[in-house]
Amino acid sequence: LFVRGLDEKCYGPRRIRQELIRHRFSASYVEAALARNVDYSARALKLLEKRAGAKELAKTPAGRKKLQDALVRFGYDYSTALGAVKNFSREDDFSD
């Protein structure tokens, strides 16, 4: 249930590991939770879609950097965050 709650918050793998360790789950449980088949790229994109003001931020390079930094704080690695922001920006280009 705890991991499901982290999933609902769209946390990335590093943040999930951090939260499980902080709540003193065993190392084997942490590894099992991270070994699940999860599409973190899709989850990062979903998080951007839920974020208020993300569409406006995605229109400028500085805004895209802010979105990428936010994803890194949520536990995604830099390459996943960069890919999600690029995909999000592309989706925004087509919706105009």
MARBA-785405 format. One record per residue (C-alpha): residue in one letter; residue number from 1; x, y, z. Coordinates in nm, 3 decimals. Layout:
<sites>
+-----+-----+---------+---------+---------+
: res :   n :       u :       v :       w :
+-----+-----+---------+---------+---------+
:   A : NUM :       X :       Y :       Z :
...
+-----+-----+---------+---------+---------+
</sites>
This chain:
<sites>
+-----+-----+---------+---------+---------+
: res :   n :       u :       v :       w :
+-----+-----+---------+---------+---------+
:   L :   1 :   0.000 :   0.000 :   0.000 :
:   F :   2 :   0.286 :   0.234 :   0.078 :
:   V :   3 :   0.442 :   0.180 :  -0.266 :
:   R :   4 :   0.103 :   0.228 :  -0.432 :
:   G :   5 :   0.080 :   0.566 :  -0.260 :
:   L :   6 :   0.421 :   0.661 :  -0.397 :
:   D :   7 :   0.307 :   0.547 :  -0.742 :
:   E :   8 :   0.001 :   0.770 :  -0.720 :
:   K :   9 :   0.228 :   1.065 :  -0.645 :
:   C :  10 :   0.419 :   0.979 :  -0.967 :
:   Y :  11 :   0.752 :   0.951 :  -0.788 :
:   G :  12 :   1.054 :   0.831 :  -0.982 :
:   P :  13 :   1.275 :   0.538 :  -0.883 :
:   R :  14 :   1.529 :   0.739 :  -0.683 :
:   R :  15 :   1.258 :   0.905 :  -0.475 :
:   I :  16 :   1.081 :   0.572 :  -0.419 :
:   R :  17 :   1.407 :   0.422 :  -0.292 :
:   Q :  18 :   1.465 :   0.722 :  -0.067 :
:   E :  19 :   1.114 :   0.707 :   0.082 :
:   L :  20 :   1.127 :   0.332 :   0.145 :
:   I :  21 :   1.466 :   0.359 :   0.316 :
:   R :  22 :   1.347 :   0.657 :   0.518 :
:   H :  23 :   1.053 :   0.451 :   0.643 :
:   R :  24 :   1.291 :   0.166 :   0.732 :
:   F :  25 :   1.176 :  -0.096 :   0.485 :
:   S :  26 :   1.422 :  -0.382 :   0.440 :
:   A :  27 :   1.673 :  -0.370 :   0.156 :
:   S :  28 :   1.511 :  -0.671 :  -0.010 :
:   Y :  29 :   1.172 :  -0.497 :  -0.009 :
:   V :  30 :   1.326 :  -0.182 :  -0.156 :
:   E :  31 :   1.488 :  -0.380 :  -0.437 :
:   A :  32 :   1.164 :  -0.572 :  -0.504 :
:   A :  33 :   0.968 :  -0.247 :  -0.524 :
:   L :  34 :   1.217 :  -0.104 :  -0.773 :
:   A :  35 :   1.230 :  -0.424 :  -0.980 :
:   R :  36 :   0.865 :  -0.386 :  -1.082 :
:   N :  37 :   0.798 :  -0.327 :  -1.450 :
:   V :  38 :   0.715 :   0.046 :  -1.445 :
:   D :  39 :   0.734 :   0.286 :  -1.739 :
:   Y :  40 :   0.896 :   0.580 :  -1.563 :
:   S :  41 :   0.905 :   0.788 :  -1.883 :
:   A :  42 :   0.528 :   0.770 :  -1.913 :
:   R :  43 :   0.492 :   0.844 :  -1.543 :
:   A :  44 :   0.712 :   1.155 :  -1.573 :
:   L :  45 :   0.503 :   1.274 :  -1.867 :
:   K :  46 :   0.186 :   1.217 :  -1.665 :
:   L :  47 :   0.331 :   1.424 :  -1.381 :
:   L :  48 :   0.401 :   1.712 :  -1.621 :
:   E :  49 :   0.046 :   1.692 :  -1.755 :
:   K :  50 :  -0.091 :   1.719 :  -1.401 :
:   R :  51 :   0.128 :   2.015 :  -1.307 :
:   A :  52 :  -0.048 :   2.351 :  -1.313 :
:   G :  53 :   0.122 :   2.599 :  -1.544 :
:   A :  54 :   0.339 :   2.338 :  -1.715 :
:   K :  55 :   0.208 :   2.425 :  -2.063 :
:   E :  56 :   0.323 :   2.785 :  -2.021 :
:   L :  57 :   0.660 :   2.682 :  -1.878 :
:   A :  58 :   0.720 :   2.443 :  -2.169 :
:   K :  59 :   0.716 :   2.734 :  -2.413 :
:   T :  60 :   1.052 :   2.879 :  -2.304 :
:   P :  61 :   1.396 :   2.722 :  -2.253 :
:   A :  62 :   1.410 :   2.848 :  -1.894 :
:   G :  63 :   1.066 :   2.703 :  -1.826 :
:   R :  64 :   1.162 :   2.367 :  -1.972 :
:   K :  65 :   1.467 :   2.367 :  -1.745 :
:   K :  66 :   1.240 :   2.430 :  -1.444 :
:   L :  67 :   1.018 :   2.139 :  -1.545 :
:   Q :  68 :   1.321 :   1.913 :  -1.588 :
:   D :  69 :   1.456 :   2.015 :  -1.246 :
:   A :  70 :   1.117 :   1.945 :  -1.089 :
:   L :  71 :   1.118 :   1.592 :  -1.233 :
:   V :  72 :   1.468 :   1.532 :  -1.098 :
:   R :  73 :   1.345 :   1.638 :  -0.753 :
:   F :  74 :   1.063 :   1.385 :  -0.791 :
:   G :  75 :   1.325 :   1.111 :  -0.833 :
:   Y :  76 :   1.375 :   1.077 :  -1.208 :
:   D :  77 :   1.720 :   1.065 :  -1.364 :
:   Y :  78 :   1.826 :   1.352 :  -1.590 :
:   S :  79 :   1.782 :   1.164 :  -1.918 :
:   T :  80 :   1.427 :   1.054 :  -1.830 :
:   A :  81 :   1.340 :   1.407 :  -1.718 :
:   L :  82 :   1.484 :   1.560 :  -2.034 :
:   G :  83 :   1.298 :   1.312 :  -2.255 :
:   A :  84 :   0.969 :   1.373 :  -2.077 :
:   V :  85 :   1.003 :   1.750 :  -2.108 :
:   K :  86 :   1.090 :   1.719 :  -2.479 :
:   N :  87 :   0.788 :   1.496 :  -2.541 :
:   F :  88 :   0.568 :   1.728 :  -2.339 :
:   S :  89 :   0.690 :   2.029 :  -2.538 :
:   R :  90 :   0.625 :   1.848 :  -2.866 :
:   E :  91 :   0.271 :   1.762 :  -2.759 :
:   D :  92 :   0.217 :   2.129 :  -2.679 :
:   D :  93 :   0.338 :   2.229 :  -3.028 :
:   F :  94 :   0.078 :   2.004 :  -3.192 :
:   S :  95 :  -0.211 :   2.121 :  -2.977 :
:   D :  96 :  -0.194 :   2.484 :  -3.099 :
+-----+-----+---------+---------+---------+
</sites>
